[in-house]
């Protein structure tokens, strides 16, 4: 016959074993729950936070085909309702001379990406307040109405003025001599319906002018946007005054902000 002390020892031992088993079970359940929380759809986070993050990623990947991509509302509103062609210039950075030009064509209510090319802009980048000689390209939306150049008309749809007066000064570096073989005037501080090299500046000389799409020499410009000869020929043969072409231009951060 066991003493009272022996019975109490057996009861305590059994209780300890039961407690240990219970704690082990709880730990296992906690581990399973934690693992479940890390294995949401697509390997993302589980629970409400994971669902929200997944939704954000989905929304950010959706492109609205009725808008020019990566251009904020204020600039979108400046694109005329009748425009069916947009030349978008996406600068790499506010102080960068490198950019990408994309031609968008509107069909119905949808903007289709038609062509794209590497390009250059002002040597010092971009500005919302362009001034003569600042070496920065102006940010904004501008119409495209007139073209010209040293070379014969390649089949331009825009009015084209051929003149030797477009020739770059021969005291410039030789690499720049053909910059203006083809040009398309950007209607910044100029009179529409005149040759691109018309010197009239309605807002005054301090605001700069003679800002064009023109031939590329491999580096930044004074304020213009430069492209390859092939790209310029394509744009000249494609931009149509009946489609009311415009250029939307700026560094990517400012385009998305404005």
PyMOL commands that set and color helices and strands:
alter all, ss='L'
color gray80, all
select helices_A, chain A and resi 4-37+41-43+47-61+73-78+164-166+174-176+205-207+229-238+241-243+252-257
alter helices_A, ss='H'
color red, helices_A
select strands_A, chain A and resi 85-91+98-107+110-120+126-127+137-138+140-143+146-149+159-162+183-185+212-215+225-227+246-251
alter strands_A, ss='S'
color yellow, strands_A
deselect
rebuild
show_as cartoon
